[in-house]
Amino acid sequence: MLPIIKFDLFNQIIYLKAYDVFILLSILTGLIFSFSVLKKYGLVSKAILSIYFFIAISFIVGARLLNFILQYPKYKQAEISLFTLEFGYFSLYGGIILSFIVLIVLLNLKKLDILDILDKLTLPFLFSFFIMKIGCYLNGCCYGKPTKSWFAVPLPINQQATLTNNPLVSSIFGKLDIRVYPTQFMEGFGAVLIIIIILIIRKKLIKGQIFIVSAGLFSLLRLVVLSYRQLPYSDFVLKYFYPRLYSLIIITAVIGFVIIHLFNSKAPSL
């Protein structure tokens, strides 16, 4: 893991946070692909930028709000404000759900083909997610539970150092070498696998089903990886909230797939 990227530029040492770099790359990737998609629908740059603005705001608000609800005791104990400007304290699905609702409203107001646009934005989203997960791994966040599996990776440097430098822990356990499930890669490469699956079967899918199938598979991926992740949430969140949320999306995706198949026969133009 490499939380800080260091390189020499014109004899000047530059330090960058790996997480920030890959989050930025992830966002830029999504913007570039989505810009070309929306441009094909005749939207001017100003209209596209306004959509980006509302999507970005809704994602941040949704992700922070869900995280605040799920971890309220932690916020209260650490005296962290809901409106903190610190880059973090986000829950992915809160951002996805609220920004998705806002996107649907905006596309509907502009009378655009919602299903076709969702199809075209799905694969760029998954690829952006893959890039983001590289940043998570380098940063040492979103890691898994301790394991002795052959594909385990070392516990994030900051976590390992905290335990190792504790005199009491060191006296009992000696030098620690804790290894965990690489859940960042499990999710990242899972997203790539979904992309490959969609590319293989896309000609058999009709408009709207690329998005629906991807949403179902992505939620299934999150549901499977959930049991391997080391999360700071309560048992209610881990055993009831997230499993039911993912399951609901999967069931909705299956129902949506059937409905689209019954009422739409046009193939997507990718």
C-alpha atoms as a printed R data frame, in Angstrom:
    type eleno elety resid chain resno       x       y       z
1   ATOM     1    CA   MET     A     1   0.000   0.000   0.000
2   ATOM     2    CA   LEU     A     2   1.199   3.473  -0.856
3   ATOM     3    CA   PRO     A     3  -0.894   6.228   0.793
4   ATOM     4    CA   ILE     A     4   1.566   8.926  -0.304
5   ATOM     5    CA   ILE     A     5   2.910   9.111  -3.864
6   ATOM     6    CA   LYS     A     6   6.332  10.753  -4.030
7   ATOM     7    CA   PHE     A     7   8.111  11.790  -7.222
8   ATOM     8    CA   ASP     A     8  10.761  14.217  -8.409
9   ATOM     9    CA   LEU     A     9   9.702  17.047 -10.731
10  ATOM    10    CA   PHE     A    10  12.386  19.502 -11.835
11  ATOM    11    CA   ASN     A    11  14.488  18.625  -8.776
12  ATOM    12    CA   GLN     A    12  11.505  19.311  -6.540
13  ATOM    13    CA   ILE     A    13  10.047  16.484  -4.432
14  ATOM    14    CA   ILE     A    14   6.269  16.332  -4.864
15  ATOM    15    CA   TYR     A    15   4.005  14.526  -2.395
16  ATOM    16    CA   LEU     A    16   0.471  13.530  -3.352
17  ATOM    17    CA   LYS     A    17  -2.166  11.532  -1.502
18  ATOM    18    CA   ALA     A    18  -2.824   8.382  -3.532
19  ATOM    19    CA   TYR     A    19  -6.503   8.341  -2.565
20  ATOM    20    CA   ASP     A    20  -7.062  11.910  -3.758
21  ATOM    21    CA   VAL     A    21  -5.206  11.229  -7.025
22  ATOM    22    CA   PHE     A    22  -7.246   8.153  -7.916
23  ATOM    23    CA   ILE     A    23 -10.539   9.702  -6.822
24  ATOM    24    CA   LEU     A    24  -9.754  12.593  -9.161
25  ATOM    25    CA   LEU     A    25  -8.856  10.170 -11.977
26  ATOM    26    CA   SER     A    26 -12.083   8.290 -11.323
27  ATOM    27    CA   ILE     A    27 -14.147  11.474 -11.537
28  ATOM    28    CA   LEU     A    28 -12.356  12.693 -14.668
29  ATOM    29    CA   THR     A    29 -12.925   9.335 -16.374
30  ATOM    30    CA   GLY     A    30 -16.634   9.512 -15.624
31  ATOM    31    CA   LEU     A    31 -16.851  13.122 -16.801
32  ATOM    32    CA   ILE     A    32 -15.062  12.476 -20.097
33  ATOM    33    CA   PHE     A    33 -17.204   9.484 -21.052
34  ATOM    34    CA   SER     A    34 -20.489  10.996 -19.896
35  ATOM    35    CA   PHE     A    35 -19.744  14.304 -21.645
36  ATOM    36    CA   SER     A    36 -19.424  12.552 -25.006
37  ATOM    37    CA   VAL     A    37 -22.659  10.620 -24.364
38  ATOM    38    CA   LEU     A    38 -24.693  13.701 -23.422
39  ATOM    39    CA   LYS     A    39 -23.166  15.704 -26.272
40  ATOM    40    CA   LYS     A    40 -24.581  13.192 -28.770
41  ATOM    41    CA   TYR     A    41 -28.061  14.035 -27.489
42  ATOM    42    CA   GLY     A    42 -27.659  17.648 -28.552
43  ATOM    43    CA   LEU     A    43 -27.006  19.151 -25.134
44  ATOM    44    CA   VAL     A    44 -24.796  22.230 -25.099
45  ATOM    45    CA   SER     A    45 -21.784  22.333 -22.796
46  ATOM    46    CA   LYS     A    46 -23.523  24.701 -20.371
47  ATOM    47    CA   ALA     A    47 -26.447  22.284 -19.930
48  ATOM    48    CA   ILE     A    48 -24.079  19.342 -19.403
49  ATOM    49    CA   LEU     A    49 -22.078  21.262 -16.800
50  ATOM    50    CA   SER     A    50 -25.280  22.141 -14.956
51  ATOM    51    CA   ILE     A    51 -26.191  18.434 -14.865
52  ATOM    52    CA   TYR     A    52 -22.710  17.650 -13.503
53  ATOM    53    CA   PHE     A    53 -23.159  20.291 -10.812
54  ATOM    54    CA   PHE     A    54 -26.460  18.903  -9.542
55  ATOM    55    CA   ILE     A    55 -25.217  15.301  -9.758
56  ATOM    56    CA   ALA     A    56 -22.044  16.137  -7.809
57  ATOM    57    CA   ILE     A    57 -23.936  18.001  -5.094
58  ATOM    58    CA   SER     A    58 -26.562  15.267  -4.763
59  ATOM    59    CA   PHE     A    59 -23.903  12.535  -4.598
60  ATOM    60    CA   ILE     A    60 -21.968  14.299  -1.839
61  ATOM    61    CA   VAL     A    61 -25.138  15.090   0.117
62  ATOM    62    CA   GLY     A    62 -26.524  11.553  -0.242
63  ATOM    63    CA   ALA     A    63 -23.239   9.839   0.622
64  ATOM    64    CA   ARG     A    64 -22.591  12.052   3.652
65  ATOM    65    CA   LEU     A    65 -26.190  11.876   4.893
66  ATOM    66    CA   LEU     A    66 -26.325   8.066   4.779
67  ATOM    67    CA   ASN     A    67 -22.930   7.825   6.486
68  ATOM    68    CA   PHE     A    68 -24.119  10.245   9.170
69  ATOM    69    CA   ILE     A    69 -27.251   8.169   9.791
70  ATOM    70    CA   LEU     A    70 -25.349   4.870   9.902
71  ATOM    71    CA   GLN     A    71 -22.530   6.165  12.104
72  ATOM    72    CA   TYR     A    72 -24.286   8.809  14.187
73  ATOM    73    CA   PRO     A    73 -22.730   7.602  17.497
74  ATOM    74    CA   LYS     A    74 -19.245   7.983  15.985
75  ATOM    75    CA   TYR     A    75 -20.026  11.491  14.738
76  ATOM    76    CA   LYS     A    76 -21.363  12.440  18.156
77  ATOM    77    CA   GLN     A    77 -18.457  10.905  20.092
78  ATOM    78    CA   ALA     A    78 -15.784  12.479  17.880
79  ATOM    79    CA   GLU     A    79 -17.758  15.732  17.608
80  ATOM    80    CA   ILE     A    80 -17.730  15.540  13.817
81  ATOM    81    CA   SER     A    81 -20.171  17.858  12.094
82  ATOM    82    CA   LEU     A    82 -22.514  16.611   9.383
83  ATOM    83    CA   PHE     A    83 -21.215  19.529   7.329
84  ATOM    84    CA   THR     A    84 -17.508  18.859   7.847
85  ATOM    85    CA   LEU     A    85 -15.426  19.752   4.797
86  ATOM    86    CA   GLU     A    86 -13.026  16.874   5.412
87  ATOM    87    CA   PHE     A    87 -12.799  14.599   2.363
88  ATOM    88    CA   GLY     A    88 -14.320  11.430   3.704
89  ATOM    89    CA   TYR     A    89 -17.182  10.145   5.827
90  ATOM    90    CA   PHE     A    90 -19.157   8.978   2.796
91  ATOM    91    CA   SER     A    91 -21.315   5.906   2.151
92  ATOM    92    CA   LEU     A    92 -21.275   5.003  -1.546
93  ATOM    93    CA   TYR     A    93 -24.872   3.873  -1.941
94  ATOM    94    CA   GLY     A    94 -26.268   7.020  -0.345
95  ATOM    95    CA   GLY     A    95 -24.546   9.038  -3.053
96  ATOM    96    CA   ILE     A    96 -25.510   6.642  -5.839
97  ATOM    97    CA   ILE     A    97 -29.196   6.559  -4.906
98  ATOM    98    CA   LEU     A    98 -29.692  10.315  -4.474
99  ATOM    99    CA   SER     A    99 -27.634  11.271  -7.550
100 ATOM   100    CA   PHE     A   100 -29.495   8.624  -9.585
101 ATOM   101    CA   ILE     A   101 -32.848  10.146  -8.603
102 ATOM   102    CA   VAL     A   102 -31.602  13.635  -9.494
103 ATOM   103    CA   LEU     A   103 -30.221  12.385 -12.833
104 ATOM   104    CA   ILE     A   104 -33.568  10.799 -13.744
105 ATOM   105    CA   VAL     A   105 -35.388  14.046 -12.919
106 ATOM   106    CA   LEU     A   106 -32.948  16.138 -14.993
107 ATOM   107    CA   LEU     A   107 -33.072  13.806 -18.004
108 ATOM   108    CA   ASN     A   108 -36.854  13.746 -17.821
109 ATOM   109    CA   LEU     A   109 -37.031  17.553 -17.707
110 ATOM   110    CA   LYS     A   110 -34.891  17.706 -20.838
111 ATOM   111    CA   LYS     A   111 -37.063  15.009 -22.471
112 ATOM   112    CA   LEU     A   112 -34.119  12.717 -23.219
113 ATOM   113    CA   ASP     A   113 -34.143   8.938 -23.665
114 ATOM   114    CA   ILE     A   114 -33.511   7.927 -20.042
115 ATOM   115    CA   LEU     A   115 -33.006   4.183 -20.572
116 ATOM   116    CA   ASP     A   116 -30.613   4.634 -23.492
117 ATOM   117    CA   ILE     A   117 -28.512   7.184 -21.595
118 ATOM   118    CA   LEU     A   118 -28.397   4.964 -18.497
119 ATOM   119    CA   ASP     A   119 -27.170   2.098 -20.692
120 ATOM   120    CA   LYS     A   120 -24.394   4.258 -22.110
121 ATOM   121    CA   LEU     A   121 -23.312   5.618 -18.720
122 ATOM   122    CA   THR     A   122 -23.205   2.235 -16.972
123 ATOM   123    CA   LEU     A   123 -19.853   0.891 -18.193
124 ATOM   124    CA   PRO     A   124 -18.026   4.213 -17.629
125 ATOM   125    CA   PHE     A   125 -19.377   4.207 -14.064
126 ATOM   126    CA   LEU     A   126 -18.072   0.687 -13.452
127 ATOM   127    CA   PHE     A   127 -14.646   1.571 -14.859
128 ATOM   128    CA   SER     A   128 -14.528   4.725 -12.719
129 ATOM   129    CA   PHE     A   129 -15.391   2.572  -9.706
130 ATOM   130    CA   PHE     A   130 -12.457   0.268 -10.549
131 ATOM   131    CA   ILE     A   131 -10.088   3.254 -10.620
132 ATOM   132    CA   MET     A   132 -11.482   4.493  -7.310
133 ATOM   133    CA   LYS     A   133 -10.840   1.108  -5.683
134 ATOM   134    CA   ILE     A   134  -7.166   1.295  -6.675
135 ATOM   135    CA   GLY     A   135  -7.042   4.512  -4.664
136 ATOM   136    CA   CYS     A   136  -8.751   2.775  -1.743
137 ATOM   137    CA   TYR     A   137  -6.121   0.022  -1.754
138 ATOM   138    CA   LEU     A   138  -3.184   2.423  -1.927
139 ATOM   139    CA   ASN     A   139  -4.718   4.551   0.807
140 ATOM   140    CA   GLY     A   140  -5.305   1.547   3.051
141 ATOM   141    CA   CYS     A   141  -9.040   2.079   3.509
142 ATOM   142    CA   CYS     A   142 -12.005  -0.222   2.782
143 ATOM   143    CA   TYR     A   143  -9.893  -3.246   3.756
144 ATOM   144    CA   GLY     A   144 -11.145  -6.700   4.720
145 ATOM   145    CA   LYS     A   145 -11.248  -8.867   7.795
146 ATOM   146    CA   PRO     A   146  -8.122 -10.680   9.073
147 ATOM   147    CA   THR     A   147  -7.405 -13.934   7.246
148 ATOM   148    CA   LYS     A   148  -4.643 -16.441   6.517
149 ATOM   149    CA   SER     A   149  -5.838 -16.996   2.950
150 ATOM   150    CA   TRP     A   150  -3.214 -17.230   0.223
151 ATOM   151    CA   PHE     A   151  -4.474 -14.036  -1.420
152 ATOM   152    CA   ALA     A   152  -4.421 -11.975   1.796
153 ATOM   153    CA   VAL     A   153  -2.604  -8.638   1.876
154 ATOM   154    CA   PRO     A   154  -0.926  -6.845   4.813
155 ATOM   155    CA   LEU     A   155  -3.130  -4.770   7.074
156 ATOM   156    CA   PRO     A   156  -2.951  -1.074   6.056
157 ATOM   157    CA   ILE     A   157   0.269   0.565   7.191
158 ATOM   158    CA   ASN     A   158  -1.369   3.086   9.510
159 ATOM   159    CA   GLN     A   159  -3.451   0.407  11.271
160 ATOM   160    CA   GLN     A   160  -0.518  -1.992  11.584
161 ATOM   161    CA   ALA     A   161   1.762   0.752  12.900
162 ATOM   162    CA   THR     A   162  -0.785   1.826  15.485
163 ATOM   163    CA   LEU     A   163  -0.939  -1.677  16.935
164 ATOM   164    CA   THR     A   164   2.779  -2.404  16.631
165 ATOM   165    CA   ASN     A   165   3.778   0.820  18.391
166 ATOM   166    CA   ASN     A   166   1.495   0.067  21.316
167 ATOM   167    CA   PRO     A   167   3.819  -1.217  24.100
168 ATOM   168    CA   LEU     A   168   1.136  -3.435  25.641
169 ATOM   169    CA   VAL     A   169   0.189  -5.040  22.329
170 ATOM   170    CA   SER     A   170   3.834  -5.495  21.336
171 ATOM   171    CA   SER     A   171   4.706  -7.136  24.675
172 ATOM   172    CA   ILE     A   172   1.896  -9.657  24.243
173 ATOM   173    CA   PHE     A   173   2.021 -10.399  20.523
174 ATOM   174    CA   GLY     A   174   5.489  -9.223  19.504
175 ATOM   175    CA   LYS     A   175   5.899  -7.820  16.000
176 ATOM   176    CA   LEU     A   176   2.549  -7.964  14.255
177 ATOM   177    CA   ASP     A   177   2.005  -9.218  10.733
178 ATOM   178    CA   ILE     A   178  -1.735  -8.973  10.303
179 ATOM   179    CA   ARG     A   179  -3.066  -9.856   6.866
180 ATOM   180    CA   VAL     A   180  -6.551  -9.150   5.570
181 ATOM   181    CA   TYR     A   181  -8.852  -9.882   2.642
182 ATOM   182    CA   PRO     A   182  -8.082  -7.518  -0.292
183 ATOM   183    CA   THR     A   183 -11.692  -6.375  -0.518
184 ATOM   184    CA   GLN     A   184 -10.687  -3.292  -2.527
185 ATOM   185    CA   PHE     A   185  -9.458  -5.575  -5.318
186 ATOM   186    CA   MET     A   186 -12.393  -7.948  -4.873
187 ATOM   187    CA   GLU     A   187 -14.783  -5.077  -5.592
188 ATOM   188    CA   GLY     A   188 -12.600  -3.407  -8.219
189 ATOM   189    CA   PHE     A   189 -11.982  -6.513 -10.306
190 ATOM   190    CA   GLY     A   190 -15.579  -7.548  -9.692
191 ATOM   191    CA   ALA     A   191 -16.612  -4.346 -11.471
192 ATOM   192    CA   VAL     A   192 -14.264  -5.199 -14.353
193 ATOM   193    CA   LEU     A   193 -15.820  -8.675 -14.532
194 ATOM   194    CA   ILE     A   194 -19.273  -7.093 -14.812
195 ATOM   195    CA   ILE     A   195 -17.985  -4.937 -17.688
196 ATOM   196    CA   ILE     A   196 -16.693  -8.057 -19.470
197 ATOM   197    CA   ILE     A   197 -20.001  -9.884 -18.943
198 ATOM   198    CA   ILE     A   198 -21.985  -6.936 -20.324
199 ATOM   199    CA   LEU     A   199 -19.704  -6.645 -23.365
200 ATOM   200    CA   ILE     A   200 -20.226 -10.351 -24.084
201 ATOM   201    CA   ILE     A   201 -24.033 -10.355 -23.765
202 ATOM   202    CA   ARG     A   202 -24.863  -6.775 -24.783
203 ATOM   203    CA   LYS     A   203 -26.145  -7.733 -28.254
204 ATOM   204    CA   LYS     A   204 -28.750  -9.959 -26.621
205 ATOM   205    CA   LEU     A   205 -30.010  -7.169 -24.366
206 ATOM   206    CA   ILE     A   206 -32.627  -4.580 -25.237
207 ATOM   207    CA   LYS     A   207 -32.666  -0.919 -24.260
208 ATOM   208    CA   GLY     A   208 -32.454  -0.417 -20.523
209 ATOM   209    CA   GLN     A   209 -31.277  -3.925 -19.711
210 ATOM   210    CA   ILE     A   210 -27.565  -3.086 -19.747
211 ATOM   211    CA   PHE     A   211 -28.191  -0.715 -16.860
212 ATOM   212    CA   ILE     A   212 -30.592  -3.087 -15.089
213 ATOM   213    CA   VAL     A   213 -28.300  -6.131 -15.343
214 ATOM   214    CA   SER     A   214 -25.269  -4.103 -14.238
215 ATOM   215    CA   ALA     A   215 -27.145  -2.635 -11.260
216 ATOM   216    CA   GLY     A   216 -28.200  -6.117 -10.159
217 ATOM   217    CA   LEU     A   217 -24.732  -7.626 -10.600
218 ATOM   218    CA   PHE     A   218 -23.044  -4.669  -8.891
219 ATOM   219    CA   SER     A   219 -25.332  -4.979  -5.869
220 ATOM   220    CA   LEU     A   220 -24.730  -8.741  -5.820
221 ATOM   221    CA   LEU     A   221 -20.987  -8.031  -5.821
222 ATOM   222    CA   ARG     A   222 -21.358  -5.623  -2.905
223 ATOM   223    CA   LEU     A   223 -23.511  -8.146  -1.033
224 ATOM   224    CA   VAL     A   224 -20.924 -10.920  -1.434
225 ATOM   225    CA   VAL     A   225 -17.941  -8.731  -0.492
226 ATOM   226    CA   LEU     A   226 -19.815  -7.266   2.497
227 ATOM   227    CA   SER     A   227 -19.157 -10.371   4.595
228 ATOM   228    CA   TYR     A   228 -15.390 -10.016   3.986
229 ATOM   229    CA   ARG     A   229 -15.065  -6.292   4.763
230 ATOM   230    CA   GLN     A   230 -13.905  -4.845   8.068
231 ATOM   231    CA   LEU     A   231 -16.493  -2.137   8.648
232 ATOM   232    CA   PRO     A   232 -16.992   0.152  11.664
233 ATOM   233    CA   TYR     A   233 -20.765  -0.185  11.545
234 ATOM   234    CA   SER     A   234 -23.168  -1.684  14.065
235 ATOM   235    CA   ASP     A   235 -24.583  -5.200  13.712
236 ATOM   236    CA   PHE     A   236 -27.873  -3.688  12.558
237 ATOM   237    CA   VAL     A   237 -26.165  -1.995   9.606
238 ATOM   238    CA   LEU     A   238 -23.990  -4.987   8.699
239 ATOM   239    CA   LYS     A   239 -26.526  -7.778   9.177
240 ATOM   240    CA   TYR     A   240 -29.804  -6.069   8.319
241 ATOM   241    CA   PHE     A   241 -29.561  -2.697   6.580
242 ATOM   242    CA   TYR     A   242 -26.981  -3.330   3.845
243 ATOM   243    CA   PRO     A   243 -27.993  -6.951   3.066
244 ATOM   244    CA   ARG     A   244 -31.615  -5.852   2.684
245 ATOM   245    CA   LEU     A   245 -30.676  -2.795   0.632
246 ATOM   246    CA   TYR     A   246 -28.579  -4.852  -1.790
247 ATOM   247    CA   SER     A   247 -31.208  -7.606  -1.953
248 ATOM   248    CA   LEU     A   248 -33.935  -5.055  -2.682
249 ATOM   249    CA   ILE     A   249 -31.928  -3.611  -5.569
250 ATOM   250    CA   ILE     A   250 -31.240  -7.101  -6.956
251 ATOM   251    CA   ILE     A   251 -34.938  -8.036  -6.795
252 ATOM   252    CA   THR     A   252 -35.900  -4.696  -8.358
253 ATOM   253    CA   ALA     A   253 -33.359  -5.297 -11.132
254 ATOM   254    CA   VAL     A   254 -34.841  -8.726 -11.892
255 ATOM   255    CA   ILE     A   255 -38.368  -7.291 -12.018
256 ATOM   256    CA   GLY     A   256 -37.165  -4.360 -14.126
257 ATOM   257    CA   PHE     A   257 -35.401  -6.726 -16.527
258 ATOM   258    CA   VAL     A   258 -38.618  -8.688 -17.082
259 ATOM   259    CA   ILE     A   259 -40.758  -5.563 -17.500
260 ATOM   260    CA   ILE     A   260 -38.356  -4.020 -20.020
261 ATOM   261    CA   HIS     A   261 -38.206  -7.309 -21.925
262 ATOM   262    CA   LEU     A   262 -41.995  -7.478 -22.121
263 ATOM   263    CA   PHE     A   263 -42.595  -3.869 -23.172
264 ATOM   264    CA   ASN     A   264 -39.516  -2.878 -25.158
265 ATOM   265    CA   SER     A   265 -38.025  -4.657 -28.141
266 ATOM   266    CA   LYS     A   266 -35.455  -2.130 -29.368
267 ATOM   267    CA   ALA     A   267 -31.802  -3.056 -28.967
268 ATOM   268    CA   PRO     A   268 -29.438  -0.499 -27.396
269 ATOM   269    CA   SER     A   269 -27.106   1.413 -29.690
270 ATOM   270    CA   LEU     A   270 -23.648   1.271 -28.133
